[in-house]
Amino acid sequence: MAYSEIDAIRALLGSKPRPVGWSERRQRLDEVGSTWPVAPDVTCEAIDCDGVPGEWSAVPGSELSRVLLYFHGGGYCSGSIVSHRRLVTEAGRAARMRTLAIDYRLAPEHPYPAAHEDALTAWRFLRRQGVAATSIAVGGDSAGGNLTLALINRLRALGEPLPACAWLVSPWTDLTMSGRTLATKDAVDPLIHKTYLAELADAYAPASIDRRDPLISPLFADLAGLPPVLIQVGSAETLLADAVRLAEAAGSADVDVTLQIWPHMIHAWPVWNANLEDGRRALACAGQFICTHIR
């Protein structure tokens, strides 16, 4: 059943040609990401996080003192609260806590380090609301997974308290694009290809920036001291090697890391959880992981 469901998602993604312009790409991701709306019992509220747009969400029974801070994917150039609302709100349900989704600034209009600055601003906004660091989980998919790691590494360097745990879905961890599966999975990945990633990387981190910088490519960071990390990735992703190598590096640094490789799944598949059983199962696993580590 799950395999036929993922075929339907593949058909949805391939139903229109890939857009060319940035605004068209953003519109398309919002469109496919919001194909299925949020559940009727979800409450959403727009919030200004000290100049960075955000959105609270909760369902009945959510523990309001605990928060999932979430950064959407989209290669740092697209994606939004709209495109990822269904994913974020259902992740909050699974973790039994409220969520704070962030609309960080996008490249190429706002290249590195704009998104990093917005992530740190959102974190500090949340802390000033009285939420303890140990009551916060930070998560993201694709570029949002990259941004999650970058935020934690910045907090660690600043000597600030770290979140209780990190949740990464299909993380883009290597902007030098040296992962082997960029070639070996190219034929089965309907979304992410090396030439496309190169365009995104050029927009986000111009050639003058060293893309091996740990804040650009967290795969190359010193990962020692990170909180527990859950990495979820699909077997049909060109970014599979980014996730596997990150898990290996984190484990070698004595980080409590869990790597889940989901058969047949494509990039950021939990986005379509409303019509994809494996998307719902992935969120349930993430919710259990977060609940285990949140105080």
ZAMARGU-4260 file (C-alpha; in steps of 0.2 Angstrom, whole numbers, plus 5000, padded with zeros to 4 digits):
<rodrens>
0) 5000/5000/5000 | 5014/5012/5005 | 5022/5010/4988 | 5007/5014/4978 | 5004/5029/4989
5) 5021/5036/4986 | 5018/5033/4967 | 5003/5044/4968 | 5014/5058/4977 | 5027/5056/4963
10) 5013/5058/4950 | 5007/5074/4959 | 5025/5081/4959 | 5027/5077/4940 | 5010/5084/4935
15) 5018/5100/4930 | 5035/5105/4922 | 5048/5111/4935 | 5046/5130/4936 | 5061/5141/4931
20) 5060/5157/4941 | 5062/5159/4959 | 5044/5166/4962 | 5037/5152/4951 | 5046/5139/4961
25) 5040/5146/4977 | 5023/5146/4971 | 5024/5128/4965 | 5031/5122/4982 | 5017/5131/4992
30) 5005/5123/4980 | 5011/5104/4981 | 5015/5106/5000 | 4998/5112/5004 | 4988/5100/4993
35) 4980/5093/5009 | 4976/5106/5022 | 4979/5105/5040 | 4967/5095/5051 | 4951/5104/5057
40) 4957/5103/5076 | 4973/5112/5073 | 4974/5130/5079 | 4987/5142/5070 | 4992/5159/5075
45) 5004/5171/5066 | 5017/5178/5077 | 5031/5191/5075 | 5047/5184/5082 | 5056/5200/5084
50) 5055/5204/5065 | 5055/5186/5059 | 5038/5179/5054 | 5032/5164/5063 | 5017/5153/5066
55) 5011/5145/5082 | 5001/5129/5080 | 4993/5117/5093 | 4980/5104/5094 | 4969/5099/5109
60) 4980/5092/5122 | 4996/5100/5116 | 5008/5104/5131 | 5011/5122/5128 | 5027/5123/5139
65) 5035/5112/5126 | 5039/5118/5108 | 5045/5111/5092 | 5054/5125/5083 | 5054/5120/5064
70) 5063/5127/5049 | 5056/5122/5032 | 5065/5115/5017 | 5067/5122/5000 | 5085/5124/4997
75) 5086/5140/5006 | 5077/5148/4991 | 5059/5142/4992 | 5047/5134/5005 | 5037/5143/5018
80) 5025/5141/5032 | 5012/5137/5020 | 5021/5123/5011 | 5025/5114/5027 | 5010/5118/5038
85) 5003/5101/5037 | 5020/5093/5041 | 5023/5104/5056 | 5006/5104/5063 | 5005/5085/5063
90) 5023/5083/5070 | 5017/5094/5084 | 5002/5082/5087 | 5014/5067/5087 | 5025/5075/5099
95) 5011/5082/5110 | 5017/5100/5110 | 5015/5116/5101 | 5025/5121/5086 | 5033/5137/5080
100) 5037/5137/5062 | 5048/5150/5055 | 5048/5160/5038 | 5066/5164/5037 | 5073/5175/5023
105) 5076/5167/5007 | 5091/5167/4994 | 5095/5174/4982 | 5088/5190/4988 | 5095/5186/5005
110) 5110/5174/5004 | 5120/5167/5019 | 5120/5172/5033 | 5102/5179/5033 | 5093/5163/5037
115) 5106/5159/5051 | 5102/5176/5058 | 5084/5173/5057 | 5085/5156/5065 | 5095/5163/5080
120) 5083/5177/5082 | 5068/5165/5082 | 5077/5154/5095 | 5081/5169/5107 | 5063/5175/5105
125) 5057/5158/5110 | 5068/5158/5125 | 5062/5175/5130 | 5045/5168/5131 | 5050/5158/5146
130) 5052/5142/5137 | 5067/5132/5144 | 5080/5126/5131 | 5077/5108/5138 | 5059/5110/5133
135) 5063/5114/5115 | 5066/5102/5100 | 5073/5109/5084 | 5069/5102/5068 | 5069/5104/5049
140) 5069/5096/5032 | 5082/5098/5018 | 5089/5115/5020 | 5079/5117/5036 | 5089/5102/5043
145) 5105/5111/5038 | 5099/5126/5047 | 5094/5116/5062 | 5112/5110/5064 | 5119/5127/5060
150) 5109/5135/5074 | 5114/5122/5087 | 5132/5124/5082 | 5131/5142/5084 | 5123/5141/5101
155) 5136/5129/5106 | 5150/5141/5100 | 5142/5155/5110 | 5141/5144/5126 | 5122/5145/5126
160) 5110/5131/5132 | 5106/5119/5118 | 5089/5112/5113 | 5084/5095/5120 | 5086/5086/5103
165) 5086/5088/5085 | 5075/5081/5071 | 5082/5081/5053 | 5071/5075/5038 | 5081/5072/5022
170) 5095/5085/5028 | 5105/5094/5015 | 5122/5093/5025 | 5135/5095/5011 | 5134/5110/4999
175) 5150/5104/4991 | 5139/5090/4984 | 5152/5076/4986 | 5139/5063/4991 | 5140/5047/4981
180) 5121/5045/4980 | 5119/5061/4970 | 5124/5050/4955 | 5118/5033/4961 | 5100/5039/4965
185) 5098/5052/4952 | 5087/5041/4941 | 5074/5037/4955 | 5074/5054/4964 | 5059/5064/4957
190) 5065/5081/4965 | 5083/5083/4969 | 5097/5083/4956 | 5115/5089/4956 | 5113/5103/4944
195) 5098/5109/4953 | 5107/5109/4970 | 5122/5118/4962 | 5110/5132/4957 | 5103/5133/4974
200) 5120/5133/4982 | 5126/5147/4970 | 5111/5157/4976 | 5113/5154/4994 | 5132/5153/4996
205) 5140/5162/4982 | 5157/5155/4975 | 5167/5167/4986 | 5161/5157/5001 | 5170/5141/5006
210) 5156/5128/5006 | 5166/5117/5017 | 5163/5130/5031 | 5154/5120/5045 | 5140/5133/5045
215) 5137/5131/5027 | 5140/5112/5026 | 5137/5105/5044 | 5144/5088/5038 | 5161/5095/5041
220) 5157/5102/5058 | 5164/5096/5074 | 5148/5087/5080 | 5154/5083/5098 | 5142/5089/5111
225) 5127/5089/5100 | 5110/5084/5109 | 5102/5068/5103 | 5098/5068/5084 | 5085/5058/5074
230) 5089/5058/5055 | 5075/5052/5043 | 5079/5049/5025 | 5071/5040/5010 | 5080/5026/5001
235) 5075/5035/4984 | 5084/5051/4988 | 5100/5058/4980 | 5103/5066/4997 | 5104/5049/5005
240) 5123/5050/5007 | 5121/5067/5016 | 5111/5059/5029 | 5121/5043/5031 | 5138/5052/5032
245) 5131/5064/5045 | 5125/5050/5055 | 5142/5042/5054 | 5151/5058/5059 | 5139/5061/5073
250) 5141/5044/5080 | 5160/5045/5079 | 5159/5060/5089 | 5149/5051/5103 | 5132/5059/5099
255) 5117/5050/5102 | 5111/5048/5084 | 5097/5038/5076 | 5097/5035/5058 | 5081/5029/5049
260) 5081/5025/5030 | 5064/5023/5024 | 5062/5011/5009 | 5055/5019/4993 | 5053/5036/5001
265) 5057/5052/4992 | 5064/5068/4998 | 5054/5076/5013 | 5040/5063/5011 | 5032/5067/5028
270) 5026/5084/5019 | 5012/5073/5011 | 5007/5064/5027 | 4989/5067/5024 | 4989/5054/5010
275) 5005/5044/5014 | 5005/5031/5027 | 5024/5031/5028 | 5023/5050/5031 | 5012/5047/5046
280) 5023/5033/5052 | 5038/5044/5051 | 5030/5058/5061 | 5025/5046/5074 | 5043/5040/5076
285) 5049/5058/5077 | 5035/5062/5090 | 5041/5047/5100 | 5059/5052/5099 | 5055/5070/5104
290) 5045/5065/5119 | 5059/5054/5125 | 5071/5068/5126 | 5060/5083/5131 | 5060/5087/5149
</rodrens>
